[in-house]
Amino acid sequence: MTFQRNQPTDSLPSLGQPIPPEFFRAIAESTVDWESWLSSTGQILWVNRAVQRYTGYTPEECLRMSDYPLPLIVPEDRERMSLQWQEAAQGSTGNNIEFRVLHKDGATLWMAVSWQPMINRDGASLGFRASVRDVTERRRMREQLRLQNERLEQIVEARTAKIAQLEQHRLNMEKLAALGELAAGVAHEINNPLAGIRNAFALLKRHLPRRVKHYDKLDLIDKEIERIRGITHQMFQLYCPTQQKAVVFNIHRCLEDLLSLSLPMSRKYNVAVVLDCNRLEPTETLGPDLVQLREGELKQILLNLIHNAIQASAPGQTVRVEVFQIDERLVVKVIDKGSGIDADIIDSIFDPFFSTKTTTVGQGMGLGLSVTRGLVEAMQGTIEVTSHSGEGTQFCVMLPRCLHTEVEEN
């Protein structure tokens, strides 16, 4: 098989003959890259037509520049590239040095230049050759890759933080489980003899005349026995909660009942409790102002928060209870203007046996908020606290408006 040439052979040099200089010039002019030939003093000697594609300047315009190629480079990169050009004129070699050129139309392109010294047959310097190519797309891909790496790092950090949070939660659950076994056992062991003590005390009190010395202390003993019973009951609720069935009930009526239950404490501390209850919109399964939750447990949650808010308030202050909905969730806020909770202990207030009331005798064992959080989470909800020392505290309980369990109409 033979191959035929389409072009005239008389215009091309024969094999083995010297190649005329115009052929080398034609090759240089036809390259895609922007090619330049500069003297050993840095003066432009020749530049190909590709310079116009990248900069908008013709080769003739470039040859008239006294400080070529600096006018073609963005001002921010000129000083750096001027130093590179000086090194090139001194005979150095460079490869893929990136810089930006400013096109006549105002566009900016990223370029990369490589240069090599040029010498003649006798080894004398002919200056240096510089070859410039467009790397704008490469820079764009590199920037995209950098952004993707940053995004991946953020995802990894978030996942790592989540794993650490879950691990801490697991450790807390293990600690609570061990503590729960101990507390439930102690509560069980205390409850039986306590019931015997209370029954025996009731019999003695019934048959003692009121004129007996220190008879007035019997009521105090009875209250303290009741307080012990309350603590053991809270322990059972904290570690062995009894989940009620969800019922459909009117949240407004429920809260009005809670205000009635909190009235004795409200009067005792001279703290008003006001209710700001917004209307709940009807859903596919529930009418207006109706929720499907464990009513008894919800009352216990909110009554505990209201009582805490009253005790944290000064006489004459007001505790505010706000109720509204966000999407399909019920939101209840209990807000007081009391002394607030210090920032260094606010993360511990839901821990079992942690209490801010330890300086007041008979104010509890720090189980109320632990029980409250357990009941909230058992109803697939969340409870959050925000507080500023000296400005008051806000507890926010968020629950599903419809708890998907067995339902009883109320």
Salt bridges, closest charged atoms under 4 A:
GLU29 OE1 - ARG49 NH1 3.74
ASP33 OD2 - ARG133 NH2 2.97
GLU35 OE1 - ARG129 NE 3.20
GLU61 OE2 - LYS104 NZ 3.05
ASP77 OD1 - ARG80 NH2 3.74
ASP77 OD2 - ARG100 NE 3.03
GLU98 OE2 - ARG138 NH2 3.10
GLU98 OE1 - ARG139 NH1 2.69
GLU98 OE2 - ARG142 NH2 2.78
ASP105 OD1 - HIS103 ND1 3.00
GLU137 OE2 - ARG140 NH2 2.28
GLU143 OE2 - ARG146 NH2 2.32
GLU150 OE2 - ARG146 NH1 2.41
GLU167 OE2 - ARG170 NH2 2.40
GLU174 OE2 - ARG170 NH1 2.39
ASP216 OD2 - LYS217 NZ 3.44
ASP219 OD1 - LYS205 NZ 2.64
ASP222 OD1 - ARG198 NE 3.89
GLU224 OE1 - ARG227 NH2 3.36
GLU226 OE1 - ARG198 NH1 2.64
GLU226 OE2 - ARG229 NH2 2.81
ASP257 OD2 - LYS299 NZ 3.76
ASP276 OD2 - ARG320 NH2 2.99
ASP289 OD1 - HIS252 NE2 3.57
ASP289 OD2 - ARG279 NH1 3.57
GLU295 OE2 - LYS299 NZ 3.82
GLU297 OE1 - ARG294 NH1 3.79
GLU322 OE2 - ARG320 NE 3.17
GLU406 OE1 - LYS245 NZ 3.44
